[in-house]
């Protein structure tokens, strides 16, 4: 019932408030997230020091490979590990719910300070997330959790007062909500404004467009809810899959549209299709994804296809995008 309630709340405020509601709720949710990812690890480290636990001993107990940057891999396998780890970078360029933030900024001159804020908050956030995992390993030991994503709420409930634990646990929920509402908004605006209104040329009143957008938001929200409750996958795996698909489908095309004058619309379309297909196929072949992440492969192949098809199309004298 918690998932149902969360879905209803997200769909409702996105449907009624639009981008304004999403922007403000994301801001508040971001504060909750950074608080949880900074304060909880600090309290955890204090608890470890007071109770005689040791992060160093916990890491050593897992063997030398655990502390290795490449997990003990050597040669090309080590290269694959590094590339797979860094491949999260590629997804950022193709996330429509992130790009709309830049599109909505009032003063383009504030892009630089916004970029600095984004980097500044990411460093303590990611460091805190890793520390939470290490603290959980130190306090509970390896294999104590069937679902490792339960480490954070377990630490919060054991180390903090109930009211503060509730706030910090909601930080994880805030992360999900901030992404879900943004995706809902992007999809509904794309379907109604970009496709229905502009592409199909449907001339309707603003009120009718608003009502249609709300209907699409409800439909997409319900569809996403059904996927969430039936997938059975870890949140990390679902995020990685979506990150790869969106990043590879839109990232190369968007990057080249900004930086390369010879890009052709056929190249854009071919790259989007390539990114989507490679993500689906590569993810289903277990040994391929284990060797090198689909996040890297799908982006690189899509980038290559955009360039190749654009060059071929331009040679034939076709109109550029």
TINU-825935 format. One line per 8 residues: number of its first residue (from 1); for each residue x, y, z of C-alpha. Coordinates in steps of 0.05 Angstrom, whole numbers, plus 32768, in hexadecimal, padded with zeros to 4 digits. Example, Ala and Ser with C-alpha at 12.3 -4.5 7.8 and 13.67 -1.06 7.14 Angstrom:
1> 80F6:7FA6:809C ~ 8111:7FEB:808F
***
This chain:
1> 8000:8000:8000 ~ 803B:802E:800A ~ 804D:8029:7FC0 ~ 8004:8037:7FAD ~ 8002:8075:7FDA ~ 8045:808E:7FBF ~ 802D:8085:7F77 ~ 7FEC:80AA:7F85
9> 8010:80E4:7FA6 ~ 8044:80EB:7F6E ~ 8010:80E7:7F36 ~ 7FE2:8118:7F5A ~ 8013:8151:7F66 ~ 8034:8148:7F22 ~ 7FF0:8149:7F00 ~ 7FD6:8186:7F26
17> 8015:81B0:7F2F ~ 803E:81A2:7EF0 ~ 8086:81B9:7EEB ~ 807F:81EC:7F24 ~ 806A:81B6:7F55 ~ 809F:8185:7F3C ~ 80D6:81BA:7F43 ~ 80C5:81CD:7F8A
25> 80B9:8185:7FA2 ~ 80FB:8170:7F83 ~ 811E:81A8:7FA8 ~ 8101:8192:7FEB ~ 810F:8149:7FDC ~ 8156:815A:7FCA ~ 8161:817A:800E ~ 8146:813B:8030
33> 8173:810E:8006 ~ 81B3:8135:8013 ~ 81A3:8137:805D ~ 819A:80EC:805F ~ 81D9:80DE:8037 ~ 8205:810B:8061 ~ 81EA:8108:80A8 ~ 81DC:80BD:80AB
41> 8223:80A8:8098 ~ 8240:80D9:80CB ~ 8215:80BB:8102 ~ 8227:8075:80E9 ~ 8271:8084:80EE ~ 8268:809E:8135 ~ 8242:805F:8147 ~ 8279:8033:812A
49> 82AF:8059:8151 ~ 8288:8053:8193 ~ 8276:8009:818C ~ 82B9:7FF0:8175 ~ 82A7:7FE0:812C ~ 82DB:7FED:80F7 ~ 82D1:7FFF:80AE ~ 8318:7FEA:809F
57> 8310:7FA5:80BE ~ 82CE:7F9B:809A ~ 82ED:7FAB:8057 ~ 832A:7F7F:8064 ~ 82FD:7F45:8078 ~ 82E0:7F46:8031 ~ 8324:7F3B:8012 ~ 8351:7F67:7FE7
65> 8322:7F66:7FAC ~ 82EC:7F8A:7FD3 ~ 8316:7FC9:7FDD ~ 8333:7FC7:7F97 ~ 831B:7FFC:7F66 ~ 8311:7FC7:7F31 ~ 82F9:7F8F:7F60 ~ 8338:7F66:7F56
73> 8330:7F63:7F0B ~ 836D:7F68:7EDE ~ 837C:7F78:7E95 ~ 8340:7F86:7E68 ~ 8311:7F6F:7E9F ~ 832B:7FA8:7ECA ~ 8320:7FD9:7E91 ~ 82D8:7FBF:7E8A
81> 82CC:7FCB:7ED4 ~ 82E6:8012:7ED1 ~ 82BF:8022:7E91 ~ 827F:8004:7EAE ~ 8287:802E:7EED ~ 8293:806E:7EC7 ~ 825B:8060:7E96 ~ 8227:8080:7EC2
89> 8243:80C1:7EA7 ~ 8226:80B5:7E62 ~ 81DE:80B0:7E7B ~ 81DC:80F7:7E94 ~ 81DB:8114:7E4E ~ 819B:80F0:7E3B ~ 816F:80F8:7E78 ~ 8133:8123:7E61
97> 811C:8130:7EA8 ~ 8161:814F:7EB7 ~ 8166:8176:7E77 ~ 8123:8198:7E83 ~ 8142:81B9:7EC0 ~ 8174:81DD:7E94 ~ 813E:81EF:7E62 ~ 8114:820D:7E99
105> 8149:8239:7EB8 ~ 8135:8283:7EB8 ~ 817B:82A0:7EB0 ~ 81AC:8279:7E83 ~ 81E4:829D:7EA8 ~ 81D4:8273:7EE5 ~ 81E6:8232:7EC1 ~ 822D:8236:7EDC
113> 8219:823D:7F25 ~ 81E5:8206:7F1B ~ 821B:81D9:7F00 ~ 8247:81E6:7F3D ~ 820D:81D7:7F6C ~ 8200:8195:7F48 ~ 8248:8180:7F50 ~ 824C:8198:7F97
121> 8210:8171:7FAF ~ 8223:8132:7F89 ~ 8266:8129:7FAD ~ 824B:8122:7FF4 ~ 820D:80FE:7FDC ~ 8233:80C6:7FB9 ~ 8268:80C2:7FEE ~ 8232:80BC:8023
129> 820F:8085:7FFD ~ 8250:805C:7FFA ~ 825D:8069:8043 ~ 8218:804F:8056 ~ 8229:800E:8033 ~ 826C:8007:8056 ~ 824D:8017:8099 ~ 8219:7FE2:808E
137> 824F:7FB0:807C ~ 8275:7FC1:80BB ~ 8239:7FBD:80EA ~ 8213:7F82:80CD ~ 8244:7F5B:80A2 ~ 823F:7F42:805B ~ 8201:7F1A:804A ~ 81D7:7F37:8082
145> 81A6:7F56:8051 ~ 8182:7F30:801B ~ 8172:7F73:7FFC ~ 81AE:7FA1:8005 ~ 8182:7FDE:7FF7 ~ 8166:7FD3:803E ~ 81A8:7FE8:805E ~ 8199:8032:805E
153> 8154:802E:8080 ~ 816E:7FFA:80B2 ~ 81A7:8028:80C6 ~ 8177:8063:80CC ~ 8146:803E:80F9 ~ 817D:8022:8126 ~ 81A9:8060:812D ~ 8177:8099:812D
161> 8139:80AF:8154 ~ 80F9:8097:8133 ~ 80E4:80DB:8118 ~ 8129:80E9:80FA ~ 812E:80A3:80DD ~ 80EB:80AE:80BB ~ 8104:80ED:809B ~ 8144:80CD:8083
169> 8121:808F:8068 ~ 80F4:80BD:8042 ~ 8134:80D5:8020 ~ 8135:8095:7FF8 ~ 80EC:809F:7FE7 ~ 80FB:80E8:7FD4 ~ 812F:80CF:7FA2 ~ 80FC:80A3:7F81
177> 80C6:80D9:7F82 ~ 80F3:810E:7F64 ~ 8103:80E2:7F28 ~ 80BD:80C6:7F20 ~ 809A:8109:7F1F ~ 80CD:8126:7EEE ~ 80C5:80EB:7EBF ~ 807A:80F0:7EC2
185> 807C:813A:7EB1 ~ 80AC:812F:7E76 ~ 8083:80F7:7E59 ~ 8040:811B:7E5E ~ 805C:815B:7E40 ~ 807E:8135:7E08 ~ 8040:810E:7DF6 ~ 800F:8148:7DF8
193> 8038:8186:7DE7 ~ 806E:816A:7DB9 ~ 8049:8131:7D97 ~ 7FFE:813F:7D9B ~ 8000:818B:7D95 ~ 803D:8199:7D6A ~ 804A:815A:7D42 ~ 8002:8147:7D34
201> 7FEE:8190:7D30 ~ 7FB1:818A:7D5D ~ 7F96:81CF:7D6D ~ 7F73:81CD:7DB0 ~ 7F6A:81FC:7DEA ~ 7F9D:8202:7E22 ~ 7F6A:81E5:7E52 ~ 7F61:81A8:7E25
209> 7FAC:819E:7E20 ~ 7FB1:81A3:7E6C ~ 7F7B:816E:7E76 ~ 7F9B:8140:7E43 ~ 7FDE:8148:7E66 ~ 7FBF:8135:7EA8 ~ 7FA0:80F7:7E89 ~ 7FE3:80E2:7E6B
217> 8004:80EE:7EAF ~ 7FD2:80C0:7ED1 ~ 7FD9:808A:7E9B ~ 8025:808B:7E9C ~ 8026:808C:7EE8 ~ 7FFB:804F:7EED ~ 8025:802B:7EB9 ~ 8065:803C:7EDF
225> 8045:8024:7F20 ~ 8034:7FE1:7F01 ~ 807B:7FD8:7EE9 ~ 8097:7FEA:7F2D ~ 806C:7FB7:7F53 ~ 8077:7F7E:7F22 ~ 80C0:7F85:7F0D ~ 80E0:7F63:7F4A
233> 8122:7F84:7F3A ~ 814F:7FAC:7F68 ~ 8147:7FF7:7F63 ~ 8190:7FFD:7F4E ~ 8186:7FCE:7F13 ~ 8148:7FF2:7EFB ~ 816A:8035:7F00 ~ 81A7:801B:7EDA
241> 817A:7FFF:7EA3 ~ 8152:803F:7E9B ~ 8191:806A:7EA0 ~ 81B0:8043:7E67 ~ 8173:8045:7E3B ~ 8166:808F:7E42 ~ 81B0:80A2:7E40 ~ 81BE:807B:7E01
249> 817D:808D:7DDD ~ 8181:80D8:7DE6 ~ 81C8:80E9:7DFF ~ 81F1:80E0:7DBF ~ 81BE:8103:7D93 ~ 81B6:813D:7DC3 ~ 8201:8146:7DCC ~ 820F:8145:7D81
257> 81D5:8174:7D73 ~ 81F6:81A7:7DA0 ~ 823D:819E:7D88 ~ 823B:8183:7D40 ~ 821E:81AA:7D06 ~ 821B:816F:7CD6 ~ 81EA:8146:7CFF ~ 81AF:812D:7CD7
265> 8169:811B:7CEF ~ 8172:80D5:7CD4 ~ 81B0:80CD:7CFF ~ 8189:80E5:7D3C ~ 8152:80B2:7D2F ~ 8183:8079:7D22 ~ 81AA:8089:7D61 ~ 816B:808A:7D8C
273> 8155:8046:7D71 ~ 819C:802A:7D79 ~ 81A1:8041:7DC1 ~ 815E:8022:7DD3 ~ 816A:7FE0:7DB0 ~ 81B1:7FD6:7DC9 ~ 819B:7FE4:7E11 ~ 8164:7FB0:7E0D
281> 818D:7F7A:7DEA ~ 81CF:7F84:7E10 ~ 81AB:7F84:7E54 ~ 818B:7F41:7E44 ~ 81CE:7F1F:7E34 ~ 81EB:7F15:7E7A ~ 8234:7F07:7E68 ~ 8238:7F45:7E3B
289> 821E:7F74:7E71 ~ 824C:7F53:7EA3 ~ 8288:7F60:7E76 ~ 8279:7FA9:7E68 ~ 823E:7FD3:7E7D ~ 8205:7FDF:7E4D ~ 8207:8028:7E63 ~ 8249:8030:7E3E
297> 823D:8003:7E02 ~ 81F8:801F:7DF0 ~ 8210:8067:7DF3 ~ 824E:805C:7DC9 ~ 8229:8034:7D94 ~ 81F1:8067:7D90 ~ 8224:809F:7D8A ~ 8247:807B:7D51
305> 8205:806E:7D2D ~ 81EF:80B7:7D32 ~ 8231:80CE:7D13 ~ 8233:8098:7CDD ~ 81EB:80A0:7CC6 ~ 81F1:80EC:7CC7 ~ 822F:80EA:7C9B ~ 820E:80BA:7C6A
313> 81CE:80E3:7C67 ~ 81F4:8124:7C5C ~ 821C:8105:7C23 ~ 81DB:80F7:7C00 ~ 81C9:8140:7C04 ~ 8191:8137:7C36 ~ 8178:8170:7C60 ~ 819B:8176:7CA3
321> 8177:8171:7CE5
***
